[in-house]
Amino acid sequence: MCGITGAVWTSAASAIEPEVLARMTDVLTHRGPDGRGVYTSCVQQLSPATGSVRVALGHRRLSIIDRVGGAQPLANEDETVWIVFNGEIYNFQELRHRLEGAGHTFRGHSDTEVLVHLYEDEGLDFLRHLNGMFALAIWDEKRRQLVLARDRLGKKPLIYRREPDRLLFASELKSLLQVPGLPRDIDPAALDSYLTYQYVPHPQMIFRGYHKLPPAHYAVWRDGQLQVGCYWQPDFRREVARPRREYLAELQELLTSAVELRLQSDVPLGAFLSGGIDSSIVVALMQKLRREPVKTFSIGFPVAEYDETHYAREVARHIGTDHHEFQVEPDGVEVLDRLVWYYDEPFADSSAIPTYYVSQLTRAQVTVALTGDGGDELFAGYARYRAAQIGGWFDRLPSAVRNVIAAEVWQKIPNNPERRTLLRRYKRLIGALRQSPERRYLEWVGIFGEASRAELYHEDFLSRLDRDPGEFLFAAFARAQGRDAVTRASLADLVTYLPCDLLTKVDIASMAHGLECRQPFLDYRVVELAAAMPIELKLRGARGKRILIEAFGELLPPAILRRRKMGFGVPLEHWFRRELRAFTRDVLLSSRCLDRGYFRPAAVTRLVDEHQAGRFDHSAKLWALLVLELWQREWVDR
């Protein structure tokens, strides 16, 4: 795991000086505390029509494999191809054997060196051979081109900024912001997307002119031109009918293989264990494959409804792991300031807080941790998929019946100010049934819905918005056209919520402490298998993950298979009424915040007052606004 950065340019006015490259590299030290490397080069003009091209590459290293010989930037034999790489390639040994047979010479034992030679042989097609998580940049001197690429599911981040005579790239935005003179203009459409989703979706970034390379994409800069393309896209529209026993057998084989591949490491390795089904299956498979007890880590909070440690403890006893458990009572203000710096962009998933703490405490004992990320999206684990299922049934009713349910019945359900009551959830569900499936799902998963954003925004800011943030989610739904409602929702989450929220959360929180996290469920072979499965194998009644339980249930305690899913979060609703009560008012109702021109002061005041009076639970909205304001103070007001 590492941090990468660099640039390519054709004009002396756009040069990245050595001291700037040093700052761009060293601000990523948290991602790679074990080593540092830089490379610069100039390719002279080939003819009067072509100018000189200069390149600068920076790398911070977290040593996992080939700790002695894997320093970067790394080159091929004649030093015409250079790479900086962040990630792990799990099938690199297999690829290395093939490349050695083709005559390539290796100087070390790292997976990075395999990438250089594979690119020499395959060009851009080398990406299709990789099983791993990665963000990389390859400088090809002979072709005078820079290649950027990101892994299939978006586990590792990669951002870039294209200018007329320069391309900049990095693992994190803070690296690019070390370049003098770069603008920090907030993109209104990105801010609107953030308040919709609680993150800024790719390829947008919060600042205008910066971009995230989407998962499974590459970008090639050559002669001042940038081409962006996609190298992998599973067929989400095709459901494959196969006997249940075949799916079960292949799932058992592939997930076991995925775990085994991710146990490769020259440093101590463990796992996050929440006590949920996904992380418990990963840990159980790890223990089957290892002789010594697996080190497992979980974190708890004083508020019982947010504490899963007793479930994790039960799994650890059953499997026989070397379990480590931590209880923390976070200082909301202190940790929020730290997260605002690490995340670069406004990011309002409050589960970043426990992820940050469990990563910090895990890193004290191991350098690599396996996680259960991806199981909910692939095997219909979220409670909201039940709502999507009900919506799918509703859409098949005659239009006259739909109108009665969505209009008359909805109006007769009484209001209740407590958002979490079952009655309020039903009213929200029925009210949304009048919309299209895609728009309906956006209302369920969003932080600020369309109507609430319109109430929040100042008229001048509202007039600057010319895009529907829902288009990001709607395009994902279209990729699974023709599938059932739950499959469409879950596969849409796989390409939106998973990379932009969950994987971003884990990457930044873990790399803040130099910890590498690996996700066996997101092995692309498992993803392709799950995408083809009929929904009946995953969801039965109100319970998802049926095939997972059937395939691996014998490895886990029976009580874990029956438990209800808990969210991994912190008690925000309590914080805003107690520990953060005064701080929230001081920040959100300050003239510094309200004078920015984005929001109506009366709308912000109403959200704060209603929540603190206990009339509504606006905690998710308040957290998003608080993060946004503190982010602006850190990254914009300077």
C-alpha positions in Angstrom: 0.0 0.0 0.0 1.4 3.4 -0.9 0.8 6.9 -2.0 1.6 8.0 -5.6 1.8 11.4 -7.3 3.3 13.0 -10.3 2.9 15.1 -13.4 3.8 15.3 -17.1 4.2 18.6 -18.9 5.3 20.2 -22.1 5.8 23.9 -21.1 8.5 25.3 -18.9 5.9 27.5 -17.3 4.1 24.4 -16.0 7.2 22.7 -14.7 7.0 20.8 -11.4 10.1 21.9 -9.6 12.0 19.4 -7.3 10.9 21.0 -4.1 7.2 20.9 -5.3 7.5 17.2 -6.2 9.0 16.7 -2.7 6.0 18.3 -1.1 3.5 16.4 -3.3 5.2 13.2 -2.2 5.8 13.8 1.4 2.2 15.0 2.2 1.3 11.4 1.5 3.7 10.0 4.1 0.8 8.5 6.1 0.1 6.2 3.2 3.7 5.1 2.9 5.7 5.5 6.1 8.4 3.0 5.1 10.1 4.6 2.2 10.2 7.5 -0.3 11.3 7.7 -4.0 11.1 10.2 -6.9 12.0 10.1 -10.6 12.3 12.9 -13.1 13.1 12.8 -16.8 13.0 14.8 -20.0 12.3 13.3 -23.4 13.7 15.7 -26.0 11.6 16.8 -29.0 11.5 14.3 -31.8 11.0 17.0 -34.5 10.3 20.7 -34.7 6.6 19.8 -34.5 6.9 18.0 -31.2 8.1 19.7 -28.1 10.0 18.2 -25.2 8.1 16.2 -22.6 9.0 16.2 -18.9 7.8 13.8 -16.3 8.0 13.7 -12.5 6.9 10.7 -10.4 6.7 10.5 -6.6 6.1 7.5 -4.3 5.7 6.9 -0.6 5.9 3.2 0.3 4.2 0.9 2.8 6.3 -2.3 2.5 4.2 -5.5 2.3 5.8 -7.8 -0.3 9.6 -7.8 -1.1 10.3 -5.3 1.6 14.0 -5.0 0.5 13.7 -5.0 -3.3 10.4 -3.3 -4.0 11.4 0.4 -3.8 9.7 2.7 -6.3 9.6 4.4 -8.8 10.6 1.2 -10.5 11.8 0.6 -14.1 12.2 -2.1 -16.7 15.7 -3.3 -17.8 16.6 -0.4 -20.1 14.7 2.2 -17.9 12.3 3.2 -20.7 9.2 2.2 -18.7 8.8 3.6 -15.1 6.0 2.9 -12.7 4.6 4.2 -9.4 2.0 1.8 -7.9 -0.4 1.7 -5.0 -1.9 -1.6 -4.1 -1.5 -5.4 -4.3 -1.7 -7.8 -7.3 -2.7 -11.1 -5.8 -2.0 -13.2 -8.9 1.5 -11.7 -9.5 3.3 -15.0 -9.0 1.4 -16.7 -11.8 2.0 -13.7 -14.1 5.7 -13.6 -13.2 6.2 -17.3 -14.2 4.7 -16.5 -17.6 6.8 -13.4 -18.1 10.0 -15.2 -17.1 9.1 -17.8 -19.7 8.9 -15.1 -22.3 12.4 -13.9 -21.5 11.9 -11.1 -19.0 14.6 -10.6 -16.3 13.5 -9.7 -12.8 15.7 -7.9 -10.2 13.4 -8.4 -7.2 10.4 -10.2 -6.0 7.7 -7.5 -5.9 4.3 -7.5 -7.7 5.2 -4.0 -9.0 8.0 -5.3 -11.2 5.6 -7.8 -12.8 3.4 -4.8 -13.9 6.2 -3.2 -15.8 7.0 -6.3 -17.8 3.4 -7.2 -18.4 2.7 -3.7 -19.8 5.7 -4.1 -22.1 4.2 -7.3 -23.5 0.5 -6.4 -23.5 0.2 -2.6 -23.7 -3.1 -1.4 -22.1 -4.5 -5.0 -22.2 -2.2 -5.8 -19.3 -5.0 -4.5 -17.0 -7.3 -7.4 -17.9 -4.9 -9.9 -16.5 -4.7 -8.4 -13.0 -6.5 -9.7 -9.9 -5.9 -7.1 -7.2 -6.5 -3.6 -5.9 -4.5 -0.8 -7.4 -3.9 2.7 -8.6 -0.9 3.1 -10.9 0.9 5.5 -13.2 3.3 4.2 -16.0 5.6 6.5 -17.9 6.4 5.0 -21.3 9.4 7.0 -22.7 9.4 5.4 -26.1 5.7 6.2 -26.7 6.0 9.5 -24.8 2.8 8.6 -22.9 1.6 8.5 -19.3 -0.8 5.7 -18.4 -3.1 6.0 -15.3 -5.3 3.1 -14.2 -7.5 2.0 -11.3 -8.7 -1.4 -10.2 -12.0 -2.9 -11.2 -14.0 -2.1 -8.1 -12.4 1.1 -7.1 -10.6 0.0 -3.9 -7.7 2.4 -4.4 -8.1 6.1 -5.3 -6.6 8.0 -8.2 -7.3 11.6 -9.1 -6.0 13.9 -11.8 -6.2 17.4 -13.1 -5.7 18.1 -16.8 -4.4 21.5 -18.0 -3.5 22.6 -21.6 0.1 21.7 -21.2 0.2 19.6 -18.1 -1.4 16.5 -16.4 -1.2 16.1 -12.6 -2.2 13.0 -10.7 -2.1 11.7 -7.1 -3.6 9.3 -4.6 -5.2 12.2 -2.7 -6.2 15.7 -3.4 -3.9 17.2 -0.8 -1.0 16.1 -2.9 -2.1 18.1 -5.9 -2.8 21.1 -3.7 0.9 21.4 -3.0 1.4 22.7 -6.6 1.5 26.6 -6.4 -1.3 28.4 -8.1 -3.8 25.6 -8.5 -7.4 27.0 -8.1 -9.8 25.9 -5.3 -13.1 26.8 -6.9 -16.0 24.8 -5.5 -18.1 23.1 -8.2 -21.8 23.8 -7.4 -22.9 20.6 -9.0 -20.4 18.6 -6.9 -21.7 20.3 -3.7 -25.2 19.4 -4.7 -24.2 15.8 -5.3 -22.4 15.7 -1.9 -25.6 16.8 -0.1 -27.5 14.2 -2.0 -25.3 11.2 -1.5 -23.0 12.2 1.5 -20.0 11.9 -0.9 -18.9 13.5 -4.2 -19.4 10.8 -6.9 -16.8 10.0 -9.6 -15.7 11.5 -11.9 -16.6 14.7 -10.1 -14.5 16.3 -7.4 -15.5 19.1 -5.1 -13.2 21.5 -6.8 -13.8 22.4 -10.4 -11.3 21.0 -12.9 -10.2 18.0 -10.8 -11.4 14.5 -11.5 -11.6 11.0 -10.0 -10.6 8.2 -12.4 -13.6 5.9 -12.2 -13.2 2.2 -11.2 -12.1 -0.1 -14.0 -10.9 2.8 -16.1 -7.6 3.9 -17.5 -6.4 7.3 -18.8 -3.7 7.8 -21.4 -1.9 11.2 -21.9 0.0 11.5 -25.1 1.1 14.6 -27.0 -1.1 16.8 -24.8 -4.3 14.7 -25.4 -6.0 12.6 -22.7 -8.1 9.5 -23.5 -10.1 7.9 -20.8 -11.5 4.4 -21.3 -13.1 1.4 -19.5 -11.3 -2.0 -19.5 -13.8 -4.1 -17.5 -17.6 -4.2 -17.1 -19.5 -7.3 -16.0 -22.7 -8.1 -17.8 -25.2 -6.9 -15.2 -28.2 -7.5 -17.5 -27.7 -11.2 -17.8 -29.1 -13.6 -15.2 -27.8 -17.1 -15.6 -30.1 -20.0 -14.7 -28.0 -22.8 -13.1 -28.7 -25.5 -10.5 -28.4 -24.1 -7.0 -25.8 -26.7 -6.1 -23.5 -25.4 -8.9 -23.8 -21.8 -7.6 -23.1 -23.0 -4.1 -20.0 -25.0 -5.0 -18.6 -22.2 -7.2 -19.2 -19.6 -4.5 -17.4 -21.8 -1.9 -14.5 -22.4 -4.2 -14.1 -18.7 -5.4 -14.5 -17.0 -2.0 -12.0 -19.5 -0.4 -9.6 -18.8 -3.2 -10.1 -15.0 -2.8 -9.3 -15.2 0.9 -6.2 -17.4 0.2 -4.8 -15.0 -2.3 -5.2 -12.2 0.1 -3.1 -14.0 2.8 0.1 -13.2 0.8 2.2 -10.9 3.0 5.7 -10.5 4.3 4.3 -8.5 7.3 1.9 -9.4 10.2 -1.7 -9.9 9.0 -5.1 -9.9 10.7 -8.8 -9.1 10.1 -11.6 -6.7 11.1 -14.3 -8.7 12.9 -17.6 -7.0 13.5 -19.6 -10.1 14.3 -21.7 -9.7 11.2 -22.0 -12.5 8.6 -19.6 -11.1 6.0 -16.6 -10.4 8.2 -17.2 -13.6 10.2 -17.1 -15.7 7.0 -13.9 -14.1 5.9 -12.3 -14.7 9.3 -13.5 -18.3 9.4 -12.0 -19.0 6.0 -8.7 -17.3 7.1 -8.6 -19.6 10.1 -9.2 -22.7 7.9 -6.2 -21.7 5.8 -3.8 -20.8 8.5 -2.2 -22.9 11.3 -1.7 -20.2 13.9 -4.7 -18.3 15.3 -5.8 -15.3 13.2 -5.5 -11.9 14.9 -9.0 -10.3 14.8 -10.0 -6.8 15.9 -13.3 -5.2 16.8 -14.3 -1.9 18.3 -17.2 -0.9 20.6 -18.9 2.2 21.9 -20.6 2.9 25.3 -24.0 3.3 23.6 -25.4 -0.3 23.5 -27.3 0.1 20.2 -24.0 0.9 18.4 -21.9 -1.8 20.1 -21.4 -5.1 18.3 -18.4 -6.4 20.3 -20.3 -9.2 22.0 -21.2 -10.6 18.6 -17.6 -10.4 17.5 -16.5 -12.0 20.8 -18.8 -15.0 20.2 -17.5 -15.5 16.6 -13.9 -15.3 17.8 -14.5 -17.9 20.5 -16.3 -20.2 18.0 -13.5 -20.0 15.4 -10.6 -19.8 17.8 -9.0 -16.5 16.8 -6.6 -14.3 18.8 -9.2 -11.6 19.4 -8.6 -8.0 20.4 -11.4 -5.7 21.4 -11.4 -2.0 22.0 -13.9 0.3 23.7 -13.6 4.0 22.7 -15.6 7.1 23.5 -14.7 9.4 20.7 -14.1 13.1 21.1 -16.4 14.2 18.3 -14.8 17.5 17.7 -11.2 16.3 17.8 -11.7 13.3 15.5 -13.8 15.4 13.1 -11.0 17.8 12.6 -8.6 14.9 11.8 -11.0 13.3 9.3 -11.6 16.6 7.5 -7.8 16.7 6.8 -7.4 13.1 5.8 -10.5 12.9 3.5 -9.7 16.1 1.5 -13.2 16.3 0.1 -16.4 16.7 2.2 -17.3 13.1 3.2 -20.3 12.7 5.5 -20.4 8.9 6.3 -20.1 9.1 10.0 -19.0 5.4 10.2 -15.6 6.9 9.1 -15.2 7.5 12.9 -15.2 3.9 14.1 -13.3 2.9 11.0 -10.6 5.4 11.8 -10.3 4.2 15.4 -10.3 0.4 14.6 -7.6 1.0 11.9 -5.5 3.0 14.4 -5.7 0.2 17.0 -5.3 -2.6 14.5 -2.2 -1.1 13.1 -0.5 -1.3 16.5 -0.3 -5.1 15.9 -0.6 -5.9 12.2 0.1 -4.1 8.9 -2.6 -5.9 6.8 -6.2 -6.5 7.6 -8.9 -8.4 5.7 -12.4 -7.0 5.8 -16.0 -8.2 4.8 -16.7 -5.2 2.5 -18.9 -6.0 -0.5 -21.0 -8.8 0.9 -24.1 -6.6 1.4 -24.1 -5.3 -2.2 -23.3 -8.6 -3.8 -25.8 -10.8 -1.8 -28.7 -8.4 -0.9 -27.8 -7.7 2.7 -29.2 -4.2 3.2 -32.6 -3.7 4.8 -33.4 -1.1 2.0 -33.4 -4.0 -0.5 -36.6 -5.2 1.1 -38.1 -1.8 0.3 -36.9 -2.1 -3.3 -38.6 -5.5 -3.4 -41.9 -4.0 -2.3 -41.5 -1.3 -4.8 -41.0 -3.9 -7.5 -44.2 -5.7 -6.5 -46.0 -2.3 -6.5 -44.8 -1.5 -10.0 -46.5 -4.7 -11.3 -50.0 -3.7 -10.0 -52.6 -2.1 -12.3 -52.2 1.6 -12.5 -55.6 2.3 -10.8 -54.6 0.3 -7.7 -51.1 2.0 -7.6 -52.8 5.4 -7.6 -55.0 4.5 -4.7 -52.1 3.2 -2.6 -49.7 6.0 -3.4 -52.2 8.8 -3.0 -55.2 8.0 -0.7 -53.5 5.5 1.6 -50.4 7.7 2.0 -52.5 10.7 3.0 -54.3 8.8 5.7 -51.2 7.6 7.5 -50.7 10.1 10.4 -47.5 12.1 10.7 -45.0 11.2 13.4 -42.0 13.4 14.2 -39.7 10.5 15.1 -38.0 9.5 11.9 -37.1 6.0 13.2 -40.7 4.8 14.0 -42.0 2.0 11.9 -45.0 4.2 11.0 -42.9 6.9 9.6 -40.8 4.4 7.5 -44.0 3.0 6.0 -45.2 6.5 5.1 -41.9 7.3 3.5 -42.0 4.1 1.5 -45.6 4.6 0.3 -45.0 8.2 -0.6 -42.0 7.2 -2.7 -43.9 4.5 -4.6 -45.4 7.2 -6.9 -41.9 7.8 -8.4 -39.8 5.7 -10.8 -37.8 2.9 -9.3 -34.6 4.8 -9.7 -35.9 8.1 -8.3 -37.6 6.2 -5.5 -34.3 4.5 -4.5 -32.4 7.8 -4.6 -34.9 9.2 -2.1 -34.4 6.2 0.2 -30.6 6.3 0.2 -30.1 10.1 -0.1 -29.3 12.5 2.8 -31.1 15.5 1.5 -33.9 14.7 -0.9 -34.7 16.9 -3.9 -37.4 18.8 -2.0 -35.3 19.3 1.1 -32.3 20.6 -0.9 -34.6 23.1 -2.7 -35.7 24.3 0.7 -32.1 24.5 2.0 -30.4 26.3 -0.9 -30.3 30.1 -1.3 -32.0 31.3 -4.5 -28.7 32.5 -6.0 -27.0 29.1 -5.5 -30.1 27.2 -6.7 -29.9 29.1 -10.0 -26.4 27.9 -10.6 -27.4 24.3 -10.6 -27.9 22.8 -14.1 -27.5 19.1 -13.5 -29.6 16.4 -11.7 -27.3 14.6 -9.2 -29.6 11.6 -9.6 -28.1 10.9 -13.0 -25.1 9.2 -11.4 -27.4 6.6 -9.7 -29.8 6.4 -12.7 -26.9 5.5 -15.0 -26.0 2.6 -12.7 -29.5 1.3 -12.6 -29.6 1.3 -16.4 -26.6 -1.1 -16.4 -28.9 -3.8 -14.9 -31.9 -3.1 -17.1 -34.3 -6.0 -17.3 -33.3 -7.5 -13.9 -35.6 -7.6 -10.8 -35.9 -4.5 -8.6 -33.5 -5.8 -5.8 -30.8 -6.9 -8.2 -30.9 -3.5 -10.0 -30.6 -1.7 -6.6 -27.8 -3.9 -5.3 -25.8 -3.8 -8.5 -26.3 0.0 -8.6 -24.9 0.2 -5.1 -21.9 -1.9 -6.2 -20.8 0.7 -8.7 -21.8 3.8 -6.8 -22.2 3.6 -3.1 -19.5 0.9 -2.6 -16.5 2.7 -4.4 -17.5 6.3 -3.6 -18.5 5.8 0.0 -17.5 2.5 1.6 -14.2 1.8 -0.1 -13.2 5.5 0.1 -14.0 5.4 3.8 -11.9 2.3 4.5 -9.0 3.4 2.3 -8.6 6.8 3.8 -9.2 5.8 7.4 -6.9 2.8 7.2 -4.1 4.6 5.2 -4.2 7.4 7.7 -2.4 4.9 10.0 -0.4 3.0 7.3 -2.7 0.0 7.4 -3.6 -2.0 4.3 -7.1 -3.4 4.0 -8.0 -6.2 1.6 -11.6 -7.2 0.6 -12.0 -10.9 -0.5 -15.7 -10.4 -1.5 -14.5 -7.9 -4.1 -12.4 -10.4 -6.0 -13.7 -9.8 -9.5 -14.4 -13.5 -10.0 -16.8 -13.4 -7.0 -18.4 -10.2 -8.3 -19.1 -11.7 -11.7 -20.6 -14.9 -10.1 -22.8 -12.9 -7.8 -24.0 -10.5 -10.6 -25.3 -13.5 -12.6 -27.2 -15.1 -9.7 -31.0 -15.0 -9.6 -32.3 -13.0 -6.7 -34.1 -16.0 -5.3 -30.7 -17.4 -4.3 -29.9 -14.3 -2.3 -33.2 -12.9 -0.8 -35.9 -15.0 0.6 -38.7 -13.3 2.6 -37.1 -10.4 4.5 -33.6 -12.0 4.8 -30.8 -11.5 2.4 -27.5 -13.4 2.0 -29.3 -16.8 1.9 -26.8 -18.4 -0.4 -23.9 -17.1 1.7 -25.4 -18.6 4.8 -26.0 -21.9 3.0 -22.5 -22.0 1.7 -20.6 -21.0 4.8 -23.1 -21.2 7.7 -21.6 -24.3 9.2 -18.4 -22.3 10.0 -20.3 -19.8 12.2 -22.2 -19.9 15.5 -26.0 -20.3 14.9 -26.8 -17.1 16.8 -24.7 -15.1 14.4 -26.7 -16.5 11.4 -30.0 -15.3 13.0 -28.9 -11.9 14.3 -30.2 -8.6 12.9 -27.9 -6.5 10.9 -26.5 -3.4 12.8 -25.1 -0.3 11.2 -21.4 0.5 11.9 -21.7 4.0 13.2 -21.7 6.4 16.1 -24.6 7.9 18.1 -24.9 11.2 16.1 -28.5 12.0 17.2 -27.3 12.0 20.8 -24.1 13.9 20.1 -26.0 16.8 18.4 -28.2 17.1 21.5 -25.4 16.7 24.1 -21.7 16.7 23.4 -21.9 18.6 20.1 -24.9 20.8 20.9 -23.0 24.0 21.5 -20.3 23.3 18.9 -22.9 22.6 16.2 -24.7 25.9 16.8 -21.4 27.8 17.0 -20.3 26.5 13.6 -23.5 26.1 11.5 -25.2 29.3 12.7 -22.1 31.4 12.5 -22.0 34.3 10.1 -18.9 32.7 8.6 -21.0 29.7 7.6 -24.2 31.4 6.7 -22.6 34.2 4.7 -21.1 31.8 2.1 -24.3 32.1 0.1 -25.1 28.4 -0.3 -27.9 28.1 2.2 -30.9 29.9 3.5 -30.1 30.9 7.1 -33.6 30.1 8.2 -33.5 26.6 6.8 -30.2 25.8 8.6 -31.5 27.2 11.8 -34.7 25.2 11.6 -32.7 21.9 11.1 -30.6 22.7 14.2 -33.5 23.8 16.4 -35.8 20.9 15.4 -33.1 18.3 16.1 -31.9 19.7 19.4 -35.5 20.1 20.6 -36.1 16.4 19.9 -38.8 16.9 17.3 -37.0 15.3 14.4 -33.8 13.3 13.9 -31.8 15.5 11.4 -28.5 14.0 12.5 -27.4 12.8 9.0 -28.2 16.2 7.5 -26.5 18.1 10.3 -23.4 16.0 10.1 -23.2 16.6 6.3 -23.5 20.4 6.9 -21.0 20.3 9.7 -18.4 18.4 7.7 -18.9 20.7 4.7 -18.3 23.8 6.8 -15.3 22.5 8.6 -13.9 21.2 5.3 -14.2 24.7 3.8 -12.3 26.2 6.8 -9.5 23.7 6.3 -9.2 23.6 2.5 -10.9 26.7 1.0 -10.4 29.6 3.4 -6.6 29.3 3.5 
